[in-house]
């Protein structure tokens, strides 16, 4: 996700913080400082950090459960409205999706139990209305928030956890695309309700949540539909076969001239025996021309971790690979590994347009 910064790795996932999260911390600290002084600011910032530690634990609940089904979680990003675990793919079996969805709230239940039962913190949802009041008690506020996170996340508003459970239950009787469409529509209806409440009460955070839920529901529905359309389509049907390739010994100056001469935004770097060594993007060429000597070889600045598919593999696998960060293209090879072409996000979109037009 753009505007996010890595802060370390934990349990196999990279932890990232979105830049806007620091604005939230600054706003809370400044508000508390002006209202009650520096001591209140420190307590409130400490509470927000503890709260978002619980949010991160919630996301790791999803990640660790997904790992049991062979699904990696490359990164977890902390946002002002919560956390987001980016799974490399969602489990397609309804039972697995339910388990992954419920694992996050289960972590918050465990945290609440430790605070309320183990440490004796009082749990009153009414404390949510005075989270900024230190008199309520640090642990009591934290216990109440964890209970609230469970209830809030189980609202059947896709793509929240409750919405994913709803989609999985629907998928036991409907196809996955139709189940996703229904769950996404339910999420958008609830997003409208959130937005209305946010407008009438002046709650900016509720408005932000409404916008996020609405857009994420639409994006998930579109993504699932696209995966369904590409499931039985071979990669050869959408690959680019007319392109200009570069040799690893070519200079950046040669690549820059090729960029001007052609309409390509990615240039395969191919060995003499027609095997892909890497991919040189337009951004890498522009950066290299500005910062590196023109004689520098393209092999020094190309992206080398390029996923590859066979000609007859499903195009859906290319979609999964292209959803990962820093993947400009997916190579297509024959059974011997000879490079034949490549697939980008843009030409999948063009293939979709042509496919719609060709339908009677």
C-alpha positions, 0 to 999 in steps of 0.5 A: 500500500502506498504511503505506508512504511515498514517497521519490522517483521513478525511471524513471517509478515512485514508490519507496515504503518500508514502515514496517516496513522501518525496524523491520528497520533498527533491529533490525539496527543495535541487535543489531550495536551490542550485540554488537560496538559502533557500527562493526559496526552501521554496517557491517551497516546499510550492508550491508542498504541495499546488499542492498535496493538490489539488491532495488530493481534487481531490481524495476526489471528487472520494471518496465522489461521490462513497459514494453516491452509497454506496461505501466506500473509506478506504484510499487515498495514496499520491504518487510522481506521484499523488494520489490514492483513493482505493475504496472498489469496482468500481461501475458496472453501467456505469452511476455511474462509469462516475459520480465517474470518473468525480467527481475528475476533477470537483474538479480541475475545481472548484479550478481553478475557485476559483483561476482564477475568485475569486482571479484573478490568471492568467491562462496560460498553458505556466506557466507549463514550469516554475513551479519552477520560483517564478516570475510566481506567486504562484496562477497563477502556481497553477491555471495552474496546476489544469487546466492541471490536468483536461486535463491530467486526461481526457486522455482516458488512463485506469485507469485514469479518462478519461479511466474509462469514456471510459470503462463506455461508452463502457460498455453501449454496450459491456459486462464489461470484453470486455469494460475493455479490450478495455479501458486497451489496449488504456491505454497501447498504450498511456503509450507507447507514454508517455514512448517514450516521456519520453525517448526522452526528458529525463523526468523521471516523464513521464517515471514513469507515463508510467510504472504506467499506463501500469501496472495498466491497465493490473492489472485492466483488469485482476481483472475485468476478474477474477471477471467475472469468479467468479461471478456465482461460489459458495464459496464452490467450492474454499474453503479449507476444509482440515486444522489443526485448533487451539483452543483459549487457545493453546500456541504460542509454539503449533502454532509454532509446527503446522507451522513446521508440516503442509504446512499451512500459516494460522491457523483458531482459532475455538471455541469448538462449531466450530465457527471461532474466528480468524485467526493466520498467519505465520507472527504472529507466527514468530513475536510472537515466537521472541517477546512474551513468548512461553506460550502466547495464540494464542487468544492474537495475532490472527487476529479477523476481518475475513470476512465470507461468506455462502457456496452458496455466490458468490466467487466474494465476497471473492475476494472483501474481500481479496483485503482489507489490513490485511485480510489473509483469508475469512471464509466459514460458513453454515447458522448457522454460523458453520465454514466449511473452508476458502478461501485465495488468493493463493487457488483462484489462484489454483482454477483458474488453475484447472478450466482452465485445466478442460475446453475442 
